[in-house]
Amino acid sequence: MLNNQDLSRQIDEATDRTYIDIYADVPTFNIICLGKSGSGKTTLLNAVFGKELGETGIGQPVTKKN
């Protein structure tokens, strides 16, 4: 039977794994996120996935390409 210290260590080890380790078997997929320039689409995707997938800023649009 696990004691609290062993259980805590196992939880810490499990949460230290990267997204690649956790989702290695998940197939690749595309996401479409529509909205006006500067409306927070990239910020939303960064929040959903818990990592910086794209650069964001306050005020002026950041990811717009000419």
N, CA, C and O atoms as a Tripos MOL2 file, in Angstrom:
@<TRIPOS>MOLECULE
protein
  264   263    66     0     0
PROTEIN
NO_CHARGES

@<TRIPOS>ATOM
      1 N           0.8350   -1.1830    0.0000 N.3       1 MET1
      2 CA          0.0000    0.0000    0.0000 C.3       1 MET1
      3 C           0.8830    1.2500    0.0000 C.2       1 MET1
      4 O           1.9040    1.2920    0.6870 O.2       1 MET1
      5 N           0.4920    2.2580   -0.7640 N.am      2 LEU2
      6 CA          1.2600    3.4950   -0.8520 C.3       2 LEU2
      7 C           0.9780    4.3990    0.3420 C.2       2 LEU2
      8 O          -0.1590    4.5360    0.7930 O.2       2 LEU2
      9 N           2.0520    5.0090    0.8370 N.am      3 ASN3
     10 CA          1.8360    6.0240    1.8560 C.3       3 ASN3
     11 C           1.6970    7.3740    1.1610 C.2       3 ASN3
     12 O           1.8640    7.4620   -0.0550 O.2       3 ASN3
     13 N           1.3960    8.4150    1.9120 N.am      4 ASN4
     14 CA          1.1720    9.7420    1.3250 C.3       4 ASN4
     15 C           2.3920   10.2600    0.5800 C.2       4 ASN4
     16 O           2.2540   10.8880   -0.4700 O.2       4 ASN4
     17 N           3.5850   10.0050    1.1090 N.am      5 GLN5
     18 CA          4.8060   10.4960    0.4720 C.3       5 GLN5
     19 C           5.0160    9.8070   -0.8780 C.2       5 GLN5
     20 O           5.3600   10.4630   -1.8620 O.2       5 GLN5
     21 N           4.8130    8.4890   -0.9300 N.am      6 ASP6
     22 CA          4.9640    7.7620   -2.1960 C.3       6 ASP6
     23 C           3.9330    8.2200   -3.2160 C.2       6 ASP6
     24 O           4.2540    8.4000   -4.3900 O.2       6 ASP6
     25 N           2.7100    8.4050   -2.7760 N.am      7 LEU7
     26 CA          1.6500    8.8490   -3.6700 C.3       7 LEU7
     27 C           1.9470   10.2440   -4.1970 C.2       7 LEU7
     28 O           1.7540   10.5120   -5.3820 O.2       7 LEU7
     29 N           2.4100   11.1250   -3.3380 N.am      8 SER8
     30 CA          2.7660   12.4850   -3.7410 C.3       8 SER8
     31 C           3.8850   12.4690   -4.7720 C.2       8 SER8
     32 O           3.8440   13.2230   -5.7430 O.2       8 SER8
     33 N           4.8870   11.6140   -4.5690 N.am      9 ARG9
     34 CA          6.0010   11.5060   -5.5090 C.3       9 ARG9
     35 C           5.5050   11.0090   -6.8650 C.2       9 ARG9
     36 O           5.9160   11.5290   -7.9020 O.2       9 ARG9
     37 N           4.6330   10.0150   -6.8650 N.am     10 GLN10
     38 CA          4.1100    9.4840   -8.1280 C.3      10 GLN10
     39 C           3.2810   10.5280   -8.8770 C.2      10 GLN10
     40 O           3.3500   10.6120  -10.1030 O.2      10 GLN10
     41 N           2.5080   11.3110   -8.1530 N.am     11 ILE11
     42 CA          1.7260   12.3750   -8.7800 C.3      11 ILE11
     43 C           2.6560   13.4180   -9.3830 C.2      11 ILE11
     44 O           2.4360   13.8700  -10.5070 O.2      11 ILE11
     45 N           3.7010   13.8050   -8.6400 N.am     12 ASP12
     46 CA          4.6710   14.7740   -9.1540 C.3      12 ASP12
     47 C           5.3480   14.2630  -10.4270 C.2      12 ASP12
     48 O           5.5170   15.0200  -11.3840 O.2      12 ASP12
     49 N           5.7260   13.0110  -10.4440 N.am     13 GLU13
     50 CA          6.3790   12.4350  -11.6160 C.3      13 GLU13
     51 C           5.4250   12.4110  -12.8100 C.2      13 GLU13
     52 O           5.8290   12.6890  -13.9390 O.2      13 GLU13
     53 N           4.1770   12.0820  -12.5590 N.am     14 ALA14
     54 CA          3.1910   12.0100  -13.6420 C.3      14 ALA14
     55 C           2.9200   13.3880  -14.2290 C.2      14 ALA14
     56 O           2.7610   13.5230  -15.4420 O.2      14 ALA14
     57 N           2.8660   14.4060  -13.3880 N.am     15 THR15
     58 CA          2.5690   15.7450  -13.8870 C.3      15 THR15
     59 C           3.7850   16.3860  -14.5370 C.2      15 THR15
     60 O           3.6400   17.3860  -15.2400 O.2      15 THR15
     61 N           4.9780   15.8440  -14.3240 N.am     16 ASP16
     62 CA          6.1870   16.3780  -14.9500 C.3      16 ASP16
     63 C           6.3390   15.9360  -16.4010 C.2      16 ASP16
     64 O           7.1530   16.5000  -17.1330 O.2      16 ASP16
     65 N           5.5670   14.9360  -16.8290 N.am     17 ARG17
     66 CA          5.6770   14.4820  -18.2130 C.3      17 ARG17
     67 C           5.2370   15.5840  -19.1600 C.2      17 ARG17
     68 O           4.3740   16.3950  -18.8250 O.2      17 ARG17
     69 N           5.8300   15.6100  -20.3300 N.am     18 THR18
     70 CA          5.4830   16.6320  -21.3170 C.3      18 THR18
     71 C           4.2230   16.2400  -22.0670 C.2      18 THR18
     72 O           3.7840   15.0910  -22.0080 O.2      18 THR18
     73 N           3.6380   17.2130  -22.7800 N.am     19 TYR19
     74 CA          2.4680   16.9260  -23.6010 C.3      19 TYR19
     75 C           2.7800   15.8650  -24.6390 C.2      19 TYR19
     76 O           1.9090   15.0670  -24.9860 O.2      19 TYR19
     77 N           4.0010   15.8410  -25.1370 N.am     20 ILE20
     78 CA          4.3790   14.8420  -26.1320 C.3      20 ILE20
     79 C           4.2760   13.4410  -25.5400 C.2      20 ILE20
     80 O           3.7900   12.5240  -26.2000 O.2      20 ILE20
     81 N           4.7280   13.2720  -24.3040 N.am     21 ASP21
     82 CA          4.6310   11.9680  -23.6490 C.3      21 ASP21
     83 C           3.1780   11.5640  -23.4330 C.2      21 ASP21
     84 O           2.8030   10.4170  -23.6760 O.2      21 ASP21
     85 N           2.3740   12.4980  -22.9820 N.am     22 ILE22
     86 CA          0.9910   12.1950  -22.6280 C.3      22 ILE22
     87 C           0.1470   11.9310  -23.8770 C.2      22 ILE22
     88 O          -0.6780   11.0170  -23.8940 O.2      22 ILE22
     89 N           0.3590   12.7390  -24.9220 N.am     23 TYR23
     90 CA         -0.4900   12.6500  -26.1020 C.3      23 TYR23
     91 C           0.2030   12.0190  -27.3050 C.2      23 TYR23
     92 O          -0.1530   12.3230  -28.4440 O.2      23 TYR23
     93 N           1.1680   11.1640  -27.0810 N.am     24 ALA24
     94 CA          1.9310   10.5570  -28.1760 C.3      24 ALA24
     95 C           1.0370    9.7640  -29.1300 C.2      24 ALA24
     96 O           1.3300    9.6920  -30.3240 O.2      24 ALA24
     97 N          -0.0300    9.1770  -28.6360 N.am     25 ASP25
     98 CA         -0.8980    8.3520  -29.4740 C.3      25 ASP25
     99 C          -2.0640    9.1230  -30.0860 C.2      25 ASP25
    100 O          -2.8600    8.5440  -30.8260 O.2      25 ASP25
    101 N          -2.1770   10.4130  -29.7940 N.am     26 VAL26
    102 CA         -3.2640   11.2220  -30.3380 C.3      26 VAL26
    103 C          -2.8870   11.6530  -31.7590 C.2      26 VAL26
    104 O          -1.7970   12.1850  -31.9720 O.2      26 VAL26
    105 N          -3.7740   11.4310  -32.7260 N.am     27 PRO27
    106 CA         -3.4420   11.8110  -34.1010 C.3      27 PRO27
    107 C          -3.3730   13.3300  -34.2660 C.2      27 PRO27
    108 O          -3.9450   14.0810  -33.4760 O.2      27 PRO27
    109 N          -2.6680   13.7650  -35.3010 N.am     28 THR28
    110 CA         -2.5810   15.1840  -35.6320 C.3      28 THR28
    111 C          -3.9500   15.6710  -36.0980 C.2      28 THR28
    112 O          -4.6920   14.9380  -36.7520 O.2      28 THR28
    113 N          -4.2710   16.9060  -35.7560 N.am     29 PHE29
    114 CA         -5.5450   17.4720  -36.1720 C.3      29 PHE29
    115 C          -5.3770   18.9670  -36.4160 C.2      29 PHE29
    116 O          -4.4140   19.5770  -35.9520 O.2      29 PHE29
    117 N          -6.3150   19.5470  -37.1420 N.am     30 ASN30
    118 CA         -6.3160   20.9750  -37.4370 C.3      30 ASN30
    119 C          -7.4320   21.6470  -36.6610 C.2      30 ASN30
    120 O          -8.4810   21.0520  -36.4140 O.2      30 ASN30
    121 N          -7.1940   22.8910  -36.2810 N.am     31 ILE31
    122 CA         -8.1970   23.6900  -35.5850 C.3      31 ILE31
    123 C          -8.3870   24.9810  -36.3760 C.2      31 ILE31
    124 O          -7.4150   25.6160  -36.7880 O.2      31 ILE31
    125 N          -9.6240   25.3570  -36.5810 N.am     32 ILE32
    126 CA         -9.9290   26.6390  -37.2100 C.3      32 ILE32
    127 C         -10.5060   27.5400  -36.1340 C.2      32 ILE32
    128 O         -11.4690   27.1840  -35.4540 O.2      32 ILE32
    129 N          -9.9100   28.7000  -35.9920 N.am     33 CYS33
    130 CA        -10.3630   29.6820  -35.0120 C.3      33 CYS33
    131 C         -10.5670   30.9950  -35.7650 C.2      33 CYS33
    132 O          -9.5980   31.6090  -36.2110 O.2      33 CYS33
    133 N         -11.8100   31.4260  -35.9080 N.am     34 LEU34
    134 CA        -12.1410   32.5960  -36.7090 C.3      34 LEU34
    135 C         -12.4960   33.7880  -35.8300 C.2      34 LEU34
    136 O         -13.0860   33.6380  -34.7600 O.2      34 LEU34
    137 N         -12.1270   34.9680  -36.2980 N.am     35 GLY35
    138 CA        -12.4760   36.1940  -35.5920 C.3      35 GLY35
    139 C         -11.7010   37.3640  -36.1670 C.2      35 GLY35
    140 O         -10.7920   37.1910  -36.9790 O.2      35 GLY35
    141 N         -12.0730   38.5520  -35.7360 N.am     36 LYS36
    142 CA        -11.3930   39.7640  -36.1820 C.3      36 LYS36
    143 C          -9.9500   39.7680  -35.7340 C.2      36 LYS36
    144 O          -9.5830   39.1090  -34.7620 O.2      36 LYS36
    145 N          -9.1340   40.5190  -36.4540 N.am     37 SER37
    146 CA         -7.7340   40.6840  -36.0770 C.3      37 SER37
    147 C          -7.6510   41.3360  -34.7020 C.2      37 SER37
    148 O          -8.3100   42.3440  -34.4460 O.2      37 SER37
    149 N          -6.8460   40.7640  -33.8270 N.am     38 GLY38
    150 CA         -6.6690   41.3240  -32.4860 C.3      38 GLY38
    151 C          -7.7510   40.9440  -31.4990 C.2      38 GLY38
    152 O          -7.8280   41.5260  -30.4170 O.2      38 GLY38
    153 N          -8.6070   39.9600  -31.8530 N.am     39 SER39
    154 CA         -9.7250   39.6130  -30.9690 C.3      39 SER39
    155 C          -9.3840   38.5710  -29.9080 C.2      39 SER39
    156 O         -10.2160   38.2910  -29.0450 O.2      39 SER39
    157 N          -8.1790   37.9870  -29.9460 N.am     40 GLY40
    158 CA         -7.7670   37.0530  -28.9110 C.3      40 GLY40
    159 C          -7.7790   35.5920  -29.3060 C.2      40 GLY40
    160 O          -7.8000   34.7210  -28.4360 O.2      40 GLY40
    161 N          -7.7670   35.3010  -30.5950 N.am     41 LYS41
    162 CA         -7.7920   33.9090  -31.0490 C.3      41 LYS41
    163 C          -6.5580   33.1410  -30.5820 C.2      41 LYS41
    164 O          -6.6720   32.0250  -30.0740 O.2      41 LYS41
    165 N          -5.3900   33.7340  -30.7530 N.am     42 THR42
    166 CA         -4.1490   33.0730  -30.3420 C.3      42 THR42
    167 C          -4.0890   32.9360  -28.8220 C.2      42 THR42
    168 O          -3.6350   31.9130  -28.3090 O.2      42 THR42
    169 N          -4.5380   33.9460  -28.1100 N.am     43 THR43
    170 CA         -4.5810   33.8840  -26.6510 C.3      43 THR43
    171 C          -5.4660   32.7310  -26.1960 C.2      43 THR43
    172 O          -5.1190   32.0110  -25.2600 O.2      43 THR43
    173 N          -6.6070   32.5530  -26.8540 N.am     44 LEU44
    174 CA         -7.5160   31.4520  -26.5320 C.3      44 LEU44
    175 C          -6.8360   30.1030  -26.7490 C.2      44 LEU44
    176 O          -6.8890   29.2320  -25.8810 O.2      44 LEU44
    177 N          -6.1970   29.9320  -27.9080 N.am     45 LEU45
    178 CA         -5.5280   28.6560  -28.1990 C.3      45 LEU45
    179 C          -4.3890   28.3870  -27.2170 C.2      45 LEU45
    180 O          -4.2050   27.2520  -26.7790 O.2      45 LEU45
    181 N          -3.6260   29.4220  -26.8710 N.am     46 ASN46
    182 CA         -2.5590   29.2550  -25.8770 C.3      46 ASN46
    183 C          -3.1360   28.7930  -24.5470 C.2      46 ASN46
    184 O          -2.5620   27.9220  -23.8930 O.2      46 ASN46
    185 N          -4.2610   29.3670  -24.1400 N.am     47 ALA47
    186 CA         -4.8860   29.0020  -22.8650 C.3      47 ALA47
    187 C          -5.4290   27.5770  -22.8990 C.2      47 ALA47
    188 O          -5.2760   26.8320  -21.9310 O.2      47 ALA47
    189 N          -6.0550   27.2000  -23.9930 N.am     48 VAL48
    190 CA         -6.6290   25.8590  -24.1140 C.3      48 VAL48
    191 C          -5.5430   24.7910  -24.0330 C.2      48 VAL48
    192 O          -5.7170   23.7710  -23.3660 O.2      48 VAL48
    193 N          -4.4140   25.0300  -24.7160 N.am     49 PHE49
    194 CA         -3.3580   24.0260  -24.7560 C.3      49 PHE49
    195 C          -2.3070   24.1880  -23.6620 C.2      49 PHE49
    196 O          -1.4220   23.3420  -23.5290 O.2      49 PHE49
    197 N          -2.3900   25.2610  -22.8770 N.am     50 GLY50
    198 CA         -1.4970   25.4330  -21.7330 C.3      50 GLY50
    199 C          -0.0490   25.6900  -22.1020 C.2      50 GLY50
    200 O           0.8460   25.4200  -21.3010 O.2      50 GLY50
    201 N           0.2010   26.2060  -23.2940 N.am     51 LYS51
    202 CA          1.5600   26.5390  -23.7060 C.3      51 LYS51
    203 C           1.4940   27.6120  -24.7750 C.2      51 LYS51
    204 O           0.4500   27.8130  -25.3970 O.2      51 LYS51
    205 N           2.6100   28.3060  -24.9910 N.am     52 GLU52
    206 CA          2.6210   29.3870  -25.9610 C.3      52 GLU52
    207 C           2.8120   28.8290  -27.3670 C.2      52 GLU52
    208 O           3.9330   28.5520  -27.7940 O.2      52 GLU52
    209 N           1.7050   28.6720  -28.0720 N.am     53 LEU53
    210 CA          1.7380   28.1980  -29.4500 C.3      53 LEU53
    211 C           1.9800   29.3530  -30.4140 C.2      53 LEU53
    212 O           2.4930   29.1570  -31.5160 O.2      53 LEU53
    213 N           1.6100   30.5410  -29.9950 N.am     54 GLY54
    214 CA          1.7950   31.7280  -30.8090 C.3      54 GLY54
    215 C           2.0040   32.9310  -29.9120 C.2      54 GLY54
    216 O           1.5640   32.9570  -28.7630 O.2      54 GLY54
    217 N           2.6860   33.9300  -30.4600 N.am     55 GLU55
    218 CA          2.9750   35.1470  -29.7040 C.3      55 GLU55
    219 C           1.6950   35.9700  -29.5580 C.2      55 GLU55
    220 O           0.9010   36.0690  -30.4930 O.2      55 GLU55
    221 N           1.5080   36.5540  -28.3870 N.am     56 THR56
    222 CA          0.3430   37.4050  -28.1370 C.3      56 THR56
    223 C           0.7940   38.7390  -27.5760 C.2      56 THR56
    224 O           1.9380   38.8940  -27.1470 O.2      56 THR56
    225 N          -0.1120   39.6940  -27.5850 N.am     57 GLY57
    226 CA          0.1970   41.0150  -27.0510 C.3      57 GLY57
    227 C          -1.0750   41.7230  -26.6250 C.2      57 GLY57
    228 O          -2.1690   41.1650  -26.7160 O.2      57 GLY57
    229 N          -0.9270   42.9460  -26.1620 N.am     58 ILE58
    230 CA         -2.0670   43.7500  -25.7320 C.3      58 ILE58
    231 C          -2.1780   44.9280  -26.6850 C.2      58 ILE58
    232 O          -1.1880   45.6040  -26.9650 O.2      58 ILE58
    233 N          -3.3840   45.1730  -27.1830 N.am     59 GLY59
    234 CA         -3.5910   46.3090  -28.0800 C.3      59 GLY59
    235 C          -3.5480   45.9080  -29.5240 C.2      59 GLY59
    236 O          -4.5250   45.3700  -30.0450 O.2      59 GLY59
    237 N          -2.4350   46.1560  -30.1930 N.am     60 GLN60
    238 CA         -2.2900   45.8840  -31.6220 C.3      60 GLN60
    239 C          -2.1570   44.3810  -31.8950 C.2      60 GLN60
    240 O          -1.5770   43.6510  -31.0910 O.2      60 GLN60
    241 N          -2.6980   43.9200  -33.0350 N.am     61 PRO61
    242 CA         -2.5490   42.5100  -33.4150 C.3      61 PRO61
    243 C          -1.0690   42.1390  -33.5360 C.2      61 PRO61
    244 O          -0.2560   42.9490  -33.9820 O.2      61 PRO61
    245 N          -0.7310   40.9240  -33.1410 N.am     62 VAL62
    246 CA          0.6640   40.4700  -33.1340 C.3      62 VAL62
    247 C           0.9320   39.4580  -34.2320 C.2      62 VAL62
    248 O           1.9860   39.5190  -34.8640 O.2      62 VAL62
    249 N           0.0170   38.5260  -34.4840 N.am     63 THR63
    250 CA          0.2980   37.4080  -35.3860 C.3      63 THR63
    251 C          -0.0950   37.6980  -36.8270 C.2      63 THR63
    252 O           0.0870   36.8310  -37.6810 O.2      63 THR63
    253 N          -0.6220   38.8690  -37.1340 N.am     64 LYS64
    254 CA         -1.0410   39.2110  -38.4970 C.3      64 LYS64
    255 C           0.1660   39.2610  -39.4230 C.2      64 LYS64
    256 O           1.1850   39.8720  -39.1010 O.2      64 LYS64
    257 N           0.0390   38.6140  -40.5700 N.am     65 LYS65
    258 CA          1.0860   38.6060  -41.5890 C.3      65 LYS65
    259 C           0.6450   39.4820  -42.7500 C.2      65 LYS65
    260 O          -0.5230   39.4480  -43.1370 O.2      65 LYS65
    261 N           1.5650   40.2720  -43.3150 N.am     66 ASN66
    262 CA          1.2400   41.1200  -44.4720 C.3      66 ASN66
    263 C           1.3450   40.3450  -45.7560 C.2      66 ASN66
    264 O           1.1080   40.8960  -46.8310 O.2      66 ASN66
@<TRIPOS>BOND
     1     1     2 1
     2     2     3 1
     3     3     4 2
     4     3     5 am
     5     5     6 1
     6     6     7 1
     7     7     8 2
     8     7     9 am
     9     9    10 1
    10    10    11 1
    11    11    12 2
    12    11    13 am
    13    13    14 1
    14    14    15 1
    15    15    16 2
    16    15    17 am
    17    17    18 1
    18    18    19 1
    19    19    20 2
    20    19    21 am
    21    21    22 1
    22    22    23 1
    23    23    24 2
    24    23    25 am
    25    25    26 1
    26    26    27 1
    27    27    28 2
    28    27    29 am
    29    29    30 1
    30    30    31 1
    31    31    32 2
    32    31    33 am
    33    33    34 1
    34    34    35 1
    35    35    36 2
    36    35    37 am
    37    37    38 1
    38    38    39 1
    39    39    40 2
    40    39    41 am
    41    41    42 1
    42    42    43 1
    43    43    44 2
    44    43    45 am
    45    45    46 1
    46    46    47 1
    47    47    48 2
    48    47    49 am
    49    49    50 1
    50    50    51 1
    51    51    52 2
    52    51    53 am
    53    53    54 1
    54    54    55 1
    55    55    56 2
    56    55    57 am
    57    57    58 1
    58    58    59 1
    59    59    60 2
    60    59    61 am
    61    61    62 1
    62    62    63 1
    63    63    64 2
    64    63    65 am
    65    65    66 1
    66    66    67 1
    67    67    68 2
    68    67    69 am
    69    69    70 1
    70    70    71 1
    71    71    72 2
    72    71    73 am
    73    73    74 1
    74    74    75 1
    75    75    76 2
    76    75    77 am
    77    77    78 1
    78    78    79 1
    79    79    80 2
    80    79    81 am
    81    81    82 1
    82    82    83 1
    83    83    84 2
    84    83    85 am
    85    85    86 1
    86    86    87 1
    87    87    88 2
    88    87    89 am
    89    89    90 1
    90    90    91 1
    91    91    92 2
    92    91    93 am
    93    93    94 1
    94    94    95 1
    95    95    96 2
    96    95    97 am
    97    97    98 1
    98    98    99 1
    99    99   100 2
   100    99   101 am
   101   101   102 1
   102   102   103 1
   103   103   104 2
   104   103   105 am
   105   105   106 1
   106   106   107 1
   107   107   108 2
   108   107   109 am
   109   109   110 1
   110   110   111 1
   111   111   112 2
   112   111   113 am
   113   113   114 1
   114   114   115 1
   115   115   116 2
   116   115   117 am
   117   117   118 1
   118   118   119 1
   119   119   120 2
   120   119   121 am
   121   121   122 1
   122   122   123 1
   123   123   124 2
   124   123   125 am
   125   125   126 1
   126   126   127 1
   127   127   128 2
   128   127   129 am
   129   129   130 1
   130   130   131 1
   131   131   132 2
   132   131   133 am
   133   133   134 1
   134   134   135 1
   135   135   136 2
   136   135   137 am
   137   137   138 1
   138   138   139 1
   139   139   140 2
   140   139   141 am
   141   141   142 1
   142   142   143 1
   143   143   144 2
   144   143   145 am
   145   145   146 1
   146   146   147 1
   147   147   148 2
   148   147   149 am
   149   149   150 1
   150   150   151 1
   151   151   152 2
   152   151   153 am
   153   153   154 1
   154   154   155 1
   155   155   156 2
   156   155   157 am
   157   157   158 1
   158   158   159 1
   159   159   160 2
   160   159   161 am
   161   161   162 1
   162   162   163 1
   163   163   164 2
   164   163   165 am
   165   165   166 1
   166   166   167 1
   167   167   168 2
   168   167   169 am
   169   169   170 1
   170   170   171 1
   171   171   172 2
   172   171   173 am
   173   173   174 1
   174   174   175 1
   175   175   176 2
   176   175   177 am
   177   177   178 1
   178   178   179 1
   179   179   180 2
   180   179   181 am
   181   181   182 1
   182   182   183 1
   183   183   184 2
   184   183   185 am
   185   185   186 1
   186   186   187 1
   187   187   188 2
   188   187   189 am
   189   189   190 1
   190   190   191 1
   191   191   192 2
   192   191   193 am
   193   193   194 1
   194   194   195 1
   195   195   196 2
   196   195   197 am
   197   197   198 1
   198   198   199 1
   199   199   200 2
   200   199   201 am
   201   201   202 1
   202   202   203 1
   203   203   204 2
   204   203   205 am
   205   205   206 1
   206   206   207 1
   207   207   208 2
   208   207   209 am
   209   209   210 1
   210   210   211 1
   211   211   212 2
   212   211   213 am
   213   213   214 1
   214   214   215 1
   215   215   216 2
   216   215   217 am
   217   217   218 1
   218   218   219 1
   219   219   220 2
   220   219   221 am
   221   221   222 1
   222   222   223 1
   223   223   224 2
   224   223   225 am
   225   225   226 1
   226   226   227 1
   227   227   228 2
   228   227   229 am
   229   229   230 1
   230   230   231 1
   231   231   232 2
   232   231   233 am
   233   233   234 1
   234   234   235 1
   235   235   236 2
   236   235   237 am
   237   237   238 1
   238   238   239 1
   239   239   240 2
   240   239   241 am
   241   241   242 1
   242   242   243 1
   243   243   244 2
   244   243   245 am
   245   245   246 1
   246   246   247 1
   247   247   248 2
   248   247   249 am
   249   249   250 1
   250   250   251 1
   251   251   252 2
   252   251   253 am
   253   253   254 1
   254   254   255 1
   255   255   256 2
   256   255   257 am
   257   257   258 1
   258   258   259 1
   259   259   260 2
   260   259   261 am
   261   261   262 1
   262   262   263 1
   263   263   264 2
@<TRIPOS>SUBSTRUCTURE
     1 MET1         2 RESIDUE 1 A MET
     2 LEU2         6 RESIDUE 1 A LEU
     3 ASN3        10 RESIDUE 1 A ASN
     4 ASN4        14 RESIDUE 1 A ASN
     5 GLN5        18 RESIDUE 1 A GLN
     6 ASP6        22 RESIDUE 1 A ASP
     7 LEU7        26 RESIDUE 1 A LEU
     8 SER8        30 RESIDUE 1 A SER
     9 ARG9        34 RESIDUE 1 A ARG
    10 GLN10       38 RESIDUE 1 A GLN
    11 ILE11       42 RESIDUE 1 A ILE
    12 ASP12       46 RESIDUE 1 A ASP
    13 GLU13       50 RESIDUE 1 A GLU
    14 ALA14       54 RESIDUE 1 A ALA
    15 THR15       58 RESIDUE 1 A THR
    16 ASP16       62 RESIDUE 1 A ASP
    17 ARG17       66 RESIDUE 1 A ARG
    18 THR18       70 RESIDUE 1 A THR
    19 TYR19       74 RESIDUE 1 A TYR
    20 ILE20       78 RESIDUE 1 A ILE
    21 ASP21       82 RESIDUE 1 A ASP
    22 ILE22       86 RESIDUE 1 A ILE
    23 TYR23       90 RESIDUE 1 A TYR
    24 ALA24       94 RESIDUE 1 A ALA
    25 ASP25       98 RESIDUE 1 A ASP
    26 VAL26      102 RESIDUE 1 A VAL
    27 PRO27      106 RESIDUE 1 A PRO
    28 THR28      110 RESIDUE 1 A THR
    29 PHE29      114 RESIDUE 1 A PHE
    30 ASN30      118 RESIDUE 1 A ASN
    31 ILE31      122 RESIDUE 1 A ILE
    32 ILE32      126 RESIDUE 1 A ILE
    33 CYS33      130 RESIDUE 1 A CYS
    34 LEU34      134 RESIDUE 1 A LEU
    35 GLY35      138 RESIDUE 1 A GLY
    36 LYS36      142 RESIDUE 1 A LYS
    37 SER37      146 RESIDUE 1 A SER
    38 GLY38      150 RESIDUE 1 A GLY
    39 SER39      154 RESIDUE 1 A SER
    40 GLY40      158 RESIDUE 1 A GLY
    41 LYS41      162 RESIDUE 1 A LYS
    42 THR42      166 RESIDUE 1 A THR
    43 THR43      170 RESIDUE 1 A THR
    44 LEU44      174 RESIDUE 1 A LEU
    45 LEU45      178 RESIDUE 1 A LEU
    46 ASN46      182 RESIDUE 1 A ASN
    47 ALA47      186 RESIDUE 1 A ALA
    48 VAL48      190 RESIDUE 1 A VAL
    49 PHE49      194 RESIDUE 1 A PHE
    50 GLY50      198 RESIDUE 1 A GLY
    51 LYS51      202 RESIDUE 1 A LYS
    52 GLU52      206 RESIDUE 1 A GLU
    53 LEU53      210 RESIDUE 1 A LEU
    54 GLY54      214 RESIDUE 1 A GLY
    55 GLU55      218 RESIDUE 1 A GLU
    56 THR56      222 RESIDUE 1 A THR
    57 GLY57      226 RESIDUE 1 A GLY
    58 ILE58      230 RESIDUE 1 A ILE
    59 GLY59      234 RESIDUE 1 A GLY
    60 GLN60      238 RESIDUE 1 A GLN
    61 PRO61      242 RESIDUE 1 A PRO
    62 VAL62      246 RESIDUE 1 A VAL
    63 THR63      250 RESIDUE 1 A THR
    64 LYS64      254 RESIDUE 1 A LYS
    65 LYS65      258 RESIDUE 1 A LYS
    66 ASN66      262 RESIDUE 1 A ASN
